[in-house]
Amino acid sequence: QVQLVESGGGLVQPGGSLRLSCAASGIFIFSIYTMGWYRQAPGNERELVAAITSGGSTNFADSVKGRFTISRDNAKNTVYLQMNSLKAEDTAVYYCRGTWRSREYWGQGTQVNVSS
């Protein structure tokens, strides 16, 4: 059974930073999966924040370019989202997603609140 477990969320002031982690376990060859971070704010649809392919290529939502970075450590089966210069509008539940061909896995999410 594959599990994706996010951690690192919490409350941070505007302008602050957080690093989210997503650890994968189970029958899951982490290195071949494209890993992504998504977020969903109340009343909004879930949206892509950032993704990283098995080869290390990355893409970001326009709203986070220059502020967020995504990275992966295949030896640890973990993907990270470094979030800097956080804004109130970054407040959301952040989800980790792994995809490979027709396979797709989601984590349970971690809450990020940006507020003074």
C-alpha positions, 0 to 999 in steps of 0.5 A: 500500500502506497502512502504519501505523508506530508509534514511541515505545515503550520502558522507563519507570518507574512514574509516568512518561510516554511519547508514542506516535506512529503515522504513516500512509502510502500510498493512505490518506485519513487524515482520514476514518479513525477511528484507535485505539490497542490493546494486548495484554499476554502472555496477554491479548486485544488491547484498545482503549485509546483511539480518535479519530474523523474529527471528533475525538470520543474514547473511552477504556478505563476503565483509562486515563481521566484518564491517557492522551490521544489526538490526531491531526494530519491534516496529518502523517497521524499519531495520538498517544497521550500516556500519563501516570502509567504503571503496571506494568499498562500494560505491553503491545505497543501497536498502531495501527489505522485504520478506515473503513467496511469498511477496516481497517489495523493497525500492527506494534506498539511495546513499552511496558514500565513497570518500576522 
